[in-house]
C-alpha cells in the first residue's frame, strides 16, 4: 500500500503498476525549471576555472637594517628588523594583496575607525577582493590581532565568510567560561555560543592552551579526531576537535607559506637606498618567468632519439646561455669549429657543450 508524504494511507496501487514507481508518492509538487527552453550559449577557446575562495590575511616582514621611519621591530619573529606588510595570500602561499604598514603615520578610513587598525586592514583587503570578483563567495581567515565580533558582523553583511581566533576581551560579552577556569577541564573539551543577529559562532576549545575561534559561517560539527601526546600517560591520545577549529588550521598558513617560499629564494641587494629591499628587478612578468623556467628544464634534460651526429640548432641552450652560472672552460678532443669565429678549438663550455676559444670567443658567446 502506498503512503503519502504526511503518513496517511492511500488507495492501493494497481497490480499492473511499474515496479520502479511502487512505494513512491505521486503527490510531489512540480518545480518549474529555471533554465529557458531555448537557452543559447557562447563558447570560448579558454576555460576560466573556479577561483580559490579561501584567503588568509596576516603580517609579513621584509628584512631591512638601515635607517627609515617605517622600520619595525617585532620580538620573537624570524625577521625582527625590517618593513612590516599586511599580506593577503591563498592557502598555497600566492600573494594577492599587500599593503605596507607605515607606523603612526598610517591612515585609516573614516568609516573603518570603529574596527581599529586590524579590522580596517581586513576590510581594505575585502574591498580589493570584491572589487575584482564581486560574485565569488570569499572566505577570509585571520588571527586575533585583527578579529572582533563587530568585524565578523560587518563582513557577513557584505556577503563574505570569515573565521579567526579572537581575544577573550573582544568577544562582545559572550557568556562563555573564562580561560583560566576552562583550562582546568579535560583536554579536548569545548563550549560554544551563537549570537543573534547574524548567527556568529564563538567556540572555545581546550588543547595545549585555550583557543577561542569566532566565525560567521563555521559550525562545531562534524567533530574530528586529532592526535596529541599526553604527558600524563606518556603516549599519544586522540581528542575531539570542532570543525571550525580544523577549518581555521587548514587555511590560515597561507602568508607563512609565502614567507617560506620567499625566504628560500630571497634576492640580497646591498645598497644605500631604502627601497632596494622592497622593489627590485625589471619588466619580467610571471608568464616570462614560467617560460624561461620551462625552457631551462627542457634544455637540461633534453634527450635526442636520433642516431648519429646532428647539427646543433640556433636556439641551442638560449635560455641558460646568458645566466652567468657554471659556464666553465673544459678541454675536449678532438677539436671542432668554434661557435663564434669558426676556427677549430680544443676547448668547450662545460654547460653549453659548444666549442669556443677560452678568451674572446668565450666572453662574446655568453654576453648579450
N, C-alpha and C positions, 0 to 999 in steps of 0.2 A: 504494500500500500504506500502511495506517495505521501510525503509530508511537506507541507508548505513551510515558508520561512518563519512563520510565527508558531510553528509546532502543532497546529490543528490538523486533524485527519482530513484528507481529501478523498474524492471519488476514486475507486480502484481503477487502475490503468487497464487498458485493453490487453488481451493476450497477444495481439499482433504488434504491440509496440516494439520499437527497436531496442535492443539491449543496451545501447550506448546512452539512451535517454532515461533508462529506468532509475528511479530514485532521485531524479533531478527536478526541481520545481520549475514550472513554466511561467511563474508569475513575476519573473525578474523584470526590472524597469529597463527599457531601451535607452541607451545613451547615444545622443546624436554625435557622429564623428566631427572632429574639429578641422580635418583636412578637406578642402574643397574637392569635388569630383574631378574638375578639370585643372588641377594644380599644375603649373609649369615650373620647371627648374632651370637654373643657369649653371653650367658646368665650366670649371676652370682646370688648367693644367697643373695647378699647385694646390695641395691639400694643407690646410692650416689645422694642426692638431689641437686638442684641448689644452688650454693654458694651465700651468701649475697654479693652484689656488691657495697653497699654504705658504705663508711667508713669516719669517722671524725677524724681529727688529731688536737690535742691541747696539752697544757701543764697541768701537774698534779703535786701536791705537796705531799711528804711523810713527816710527822712531825718528826723533829729531833731538839733537843735543846742543843746538845753537841757542841764540837769544831771540825770543819773539814773545809778544804779549799773549798769543794763543797757545803757547806750550803748556801742557798739563802734566801733572804728576799723580799717578794712581798707584797706591801701595798694594802690593800683592799681585800685580798683573805681570805677565811675561815681559811686556814692554811697558816700563814705568814712566819713561820720559818721552814726550812727543805730542803730536797733534791728535786730538780726540775727534772721531767722526761718529755720527749717528748713521747706521747702516741698516738697510733692508735687503734681505737675501732669501733665496729659495732654500729648501731643505738640503740640497746638494751643494750649496755654497756659491751660487751665482749671484753676484751683486746686481740689484736692480735700481737701487736708490741710495744716495748718501748725502749727508749734509754736515759740513764742518762745524764743530762747536767753538764758539768764539768767547767763551767765558762770560764775564759780567756784561760784556757788550752785546750779547745775544738778544735779539728782539723776538718777542712773542706776539702773535696776532691778538688783537684786542678781544676777539670772541673766544680765544683759547686760554686766556689767563686763568680762568676758573679751574682749569685742569692741571695747572702747574707746568713746569718745564718738561717733565717726562710725558705728560699727557699731550702737550702741544706737539711733541715730536711724532707721536703715533698718529695724530690727526693730520699733520702735514704729509706724512707718508701715505695715509689713506687717501688724501686729496689727489696725490700724484697717481696712485694705482687706479682709482676710479676715473680719473681724467683720461687715462689710456684705454681702459676696458670697463666701461660703465656697467655692463651687464654680468660680469663674472662674479661668482659668489666667493669672494676672498675670505680667507681665514687667517687672522693675524695672531702671532704668538709673541709674547714679551714677558720680561721678568718684573720683579716687584718694584724696581726703580720707576717704572712707567705706569703701572696699573693702579686703578681705583675703580670703585663701583660706578660712580658717575661717568667715567670714561667708557666702560663697557656698555652702559645705558645709551650713551651718545652714538657709539659705533653700531649698536643694534638698531637705532632709529635710522641710520644711514644704510641699512641692509648689509652690514658687514658682520661677520662672525669673529669673535675674539676670545682668546684664552690666555691667562697669565697668572703667575704667582702674585700674591698680594700680601702686603704687610698687615700685621694684626691691627694697627691703628687706622687702616684705610678700608675696613670692611663695612663702613656706614652703620655701625652698631648692630652688626649681625649677631643674634643671640647664640653664639657657639661657645663652647668651653674654652677657657684661657689656655694658652700654650703651656704654661708651667704646670697646670693641672692635667692637661691632656697628655703630657709627656709621660705620666705615670701609668697610662693604660697599656694594654698589651700591644706588642708590635704588630702592625698591620691593621689596627683599629682605625675607623674613620667615622666622621659625622658630617652632615651636610644640611644646608638650608637653601630654600629657593625664595627669591624675592618677588614682590609684586609692586609695581608693574614690571613688564619686560622679562620676567622669569630668569633672573640672573642666579646661577648656581654658585654657592660658596661651599667648597669641600675641604675639610681638614683631615689629613692623613698622618699617622704616626709611623715613621720609618726610622732611620738613624736619628733624625730630628723631626720636629713637627713641620709639615709642609701644608701651606694653605693655597689653594688654587681657586680662582674665580673664572667663570665663563658665561657667556650669554647664549651658548649653543650646546655645550657639552653635557653629558649625563654621567651618572655614577655607574650604572650598569651598561654592559655586562662587566662583571668583575674578572680580573685576570690574576694569575698566579705568577709571582716573581721570586727568584731565588736570592736569599740573603744568608750571610754567615752569622751564626749565633755564638756570641762569646760565652754564654752560659752553658750551652750544650756542646760547644766545640765541634760543630758540624753545620752544614748548610741546611736551611729550612726554607719552606715555601710559605709566603704570606700573601694575603689578598691585596690587590691594588685596584682602585677605582679606574674606570675607563677614561675619565677626564685627565687623570694624572699620567696615564700611559700615553695619551694623545699629545700631551704637552711635552713629554720627554722625547717622543719620536720626531717632533717638528721644530724644537726650539734651537737646535745646534747649528743652524744654517750659517750664522755670522761667525761662529767659532771655526767652522769648517772652511769658510772663506779666508779667515786669518791664517789657518794652517796651510792652505794652498798658496797664498801669497808669501808666507814665510819661507816655504821651501824653495822658491824661485825669486826671492826679492832682489831687485837691482840696487846695488850700492853705488851711490854717486857722492863724491866729496866735492863740496862747493860752498861758497860764501853766501849764496842766495837762498833765502828761506824756503822758496817754493820748489827747489830741486827735489825735496823729499816727497812732494805731493804730485808734481807734474813733471814728466819726462817722456822722452821718445818723440816720434814724429807721426806723420799721417800713415798709420799702419792699423787698418781696421781688422775686425775679427775674421772676416772672410779671407783676407790676405794672409793672416796668421795661420788659419787652418789649411789654406792651400800650400803654403810653404812647408808646413809640418808634414802634410801628406806626401809632397814631392821628396822631402828628405828621407822619409821612411821607405818610399819606393826605390830611391837611389841606393839606399844602404842594403836593402835585402832583395834587389833585383837579380833574377836568375834567367839566363837565356836558354831556351830549349833547342836552339840551332847548334849544329855541329860545325866545327872548323872555324877559322878566323872570320870575323865580320867587322866591317868598318864602324868606328865609333861615331855616334850621332853628334850633330852640332850642339844639341841641348844636353850633352852628357854631363851629369852632376852640376847642372846650372844652379841648383838650389844651395848646395854646400860649397860651391866653388869660392864664394866671397865671404864665407862666415868667419874666416880667420882663426879656425880652430883645428889643431892637429894636422896641419899641412907641413909635412917633413920631407926632406930630400933623402932619397934612398938609391943606392947603386943597384943597377939591374943590367944583366946581359941576356941576349945580345942588344946592341944599340939599335934604336929605332929613331925615326924622324921626330924632331922637336915639334910640339904643338904650335909654337909661336913662329920660330924662324925657319922651320922645315929642314934644318941641318941635323944630322944624326947625333944622338946623345946617349950616354950610358946611364943617365940619371932620370928618375921618375918621381912624381909626387906620390907619397905613400897613401894618401887619402883619395886623390882624384884618379890615380892609376893611369896617368898620361906622362909621356916623356917630355922633359924640359931641361934646359940648361940651368944650373943652380944659381946663376946670378941674375942677369937682367930678364931673361925669359921667365924665370920662376916668379919674380915680382910682378911682371907685366900680366901674366896669366891670371894671377889671383887678385888683381886690382881692377875695380870697375872704372 
